[in-house]
Amino acid sequence: MCGINGILHLQSQKKVDERILTQMRDALEHRGPDDKGIYIQQNIGLGHRRLSILDVTSAGHQPFLSEDGRYAMVYNGEIYNFKEFYAELKSKGFEIRTHSDTEVLMKLFQLYGIKMLHRLNGMFAIAIWDSLEKSLTVIRDRMGVKPLYYSIYNESFYFASEQKALFVAGVPLKIAQDGIEEYIFNRFVAGEETLFQNVKKVLPGHALILHENGKIETEKWWDLKYEIQNHETINNPVDWFRETFDDSIRLRMVSDVPVGVLLSAGLDSSSVLSSLHTQKYKDIQAFTIAFKEEEHNESHIAKKLAEQYQYGFNSIQLEDSDLYDRLLTSTYFQDEPLMHLSEPHLLAISQLAKPKVKVLLSGEGADELMGGYVRYKPLQFPTLLHSLATLGSFEAFAKKARFEKLIRYAQINNDRDLVLFNGCNIYPKDIATIFGMKTVPKNEYRKQIYEEAKSLYPNNLRRQALYFDQHTYLCSLLDRNDRCTMGASIECREPFLDQRLIAGLGSLDNKWLFTGKKGKFILKSAMENRLPEEILKFKKVGLSTPWGDYITKSPAFKEELESFSRSDIFQMPYFENIKVKKLIANLQNGDAKMVSYIMPLFMMHIWMKNYVDKFTTVLVDK
């Protein structure tokens, strides 16, 4: 796990400035404190910060050069099945000189180019310079577990694992109007666009090939829709799932350093721990977050499971100034305003884990693959959902929090928007009423993914929402996981996101996902003889945090809330109609639903105040 960066000047006579390349690289030091390197050949420069996981010796140093000197590569991630290629590479005349997956990756590229990508089981962001063809290939893994950003600025191509490295290189930090609209309405910017003007993401499952003359080729090397449509029939889904999941765990235990687990009392991470126990892995450490509020606390159940398996258990509780300080730190690592609101807690867990492990396994992805969110349930009967909108006039229903949000959601009057806004906490009509913003974002990428989902699962809104989330919401969760764990110099691996599970689950009948009250029927069926009943039936909590109480009652936040009420963000054209003091007063008077309206703005305020000035003056591109 590492941080990568690079510069390609499209004017071939212009030499890369070593000082700028090094500044970019070292802005990513937290991603790789163990080693560092640069490669410069006239107009191309590559930088690398290394977190040593496989072959911790100097043999794994990057940038990594091919033996003939033609190729130079920087790479962030892990290829879990890299040893499977040893015999093939040796038969082709290659000698394996290291114990690193980096060497295998380079030799596979020399043999097959990007056609080798389909055979990799792993997570990766890769950049390879071909000094003969004078081309740069940048690649991102299937689901976007590893981040990769780029910008074309002043006739140069800049790329990096995090946006901050681009800003350090001189790419202007400018908020894009479309980006800020999508952040407010949808909580994050999906697809290749970002919050920033002229900063893009390499899409998951895509490769870009840049030539010195400025020509860019884009290739979609992995297509989830195609994989699902062409998946062979799974005859015994429970056995298939259990065997594939266990093998995914086995592969993700490939490491030359200690591995731990991000554990809650939830089914997903508990299944990860249970698989490790079943496969007789020893000396595992589990890490969890604890809350003083009983309704948010799962740590006692997580501890009981870890002790049952004779694994180490570690927990941390964030309060007041500790939470506030972690909030500021995680804002810097995230590069954008926080939107999941669990980022400080994940950063704290990762920092707790750092002295004991260098890799953490996560249960991320299970909900989006197997229908684990309650918000999918209303989509089963869209006609009934639309009729619920009329209940908004009945005060008895509107006062019940669980119904109040459902009634607001039910007022969305078309199937596409029910999918597009399913993962939101507030909806377009709410934003128009409370914020005075009536223009909804363009959401071109979201609409494209919806059309794919609709053609793959016609007349099935729940499956459409899963496919949609796998390309949007899940990407934001993976980015959160990457930034929070790498902020503590720890690698995060997600066993549920093995490509065999992703495509296979997408091909199964609804019953394997949605049967029962809480979804994930196939996972429960596969784990019913492994996990105790209290976990199989435990009410999902997740990393839900009582932010309304924190920002109004915590001493560390009360001063910041006052600053927020006078924040400069409300001078920006897009936010100028928001009556922020009224929103705060309503929250202080006990209106809990104000949290959903206030927190995106509060996090934008924190970000503007503590991040933006580190780089440049912020502008809004109109």
Sequence and secondary structure as in RCSB ss.txt:
>XXXX:A:sequence
MCGINGILHLQSQKKVDERILTQMRDALEHRGPDDKGIYIQQNIGLGHRRLSILDVTSAGHQPFLSEDGRYAMVY
NGEIYNFKEFYAELKSKGFEIRTHSDTEVLMKLFQLYGIKMLHRLNGMFAIAIWDSLEKSLTVIRDRMGVKPLYY
SIYNESFYFASEQKALFVAGVPLKIAQDGIEEYIFNRFVAGEETLFQNVKKVLPGHALILHENGKIETEKWWDLK
YEIQNHETINNPVDWFRETFDDSIRLRMVSDVPVGVLLSAGLDSSSVLSSLHTQKYKDIQAFTIAFKEEEHNESH
IAKKLAEQYQYGFNSIQLEDSDLYDRLLTSTYFQDEPLMHLSEPHLLAISQLAKPKVKVLLSGEGADELMGGYVR
YKPLQFPTLLHSLATLGSFEAFAKKARFEKLIRYAQINNDRDLVLFNGCNIYPKDIATIFGMKTVPKNEYRKQIY
EEAKSLYPNNLRRQALYFDQHTYLCSLLDRNDRCTMGASIECREPFLDQRLIAGLGSLDNKWLFTGKKGKFILKS
AMENRLPEEILKFKKVGLSTPWGDYITKSPAFKEELESFSRSDIFQMPYFENIKVKKLIANLQNGDAKMVSYIMP
LFMMHIWMKNYVDKFTTVLVDK
>XXXX:A:secstr
 EEEEEEEESSTTS   HHHHHHHHHTTGGG BSEEEEEEETTEEEEEEE   SS SGGG SSEE TTSSEEEEE
EEEETTGGGGHHHHHHTT    SS HHHHHHHHHHHHGGGGGGG  EEEEEEEEETTTTEEEEEE SS  S  EE
EEETTEEEEESSHHHHHHTT   EEEHHHHHHHHHHSS  TT  SBTT EE  TTEEEEEETTS EEEEE   HH
HHHHT    SSHHHHHHHHHHHHHHHTT  SS EEEE  SSHHHHHHHHHHHHTT  S EEEEEE SSGGG  HH
HHHHHHHHTT EEEEEE  HHHHHHHHHHHHHHHSS   SS HHHHHHHHHHHTTT SEEE  TTHHHHHT  GG
GGGGG HHHHHHHGGGGG HHHHTSHHHHHHHHHHT  SHHHHHHTTT SS HHHHHHHH        HHHHHHH
HHHHHHSTT HHHHHHHHHHHTHHHHHHHHHHHHHHTTT EEE GGG HHHHHHHHHS THHHH SSSS HHHHH
HHTTTS HHHHT     S   HHHHHHH HHHHHHHHHHHT GGGGSGGGTT  HHHHHHHHHTT TTHHHHHHH
HHHHHHHHHHTGGGT   EEE 
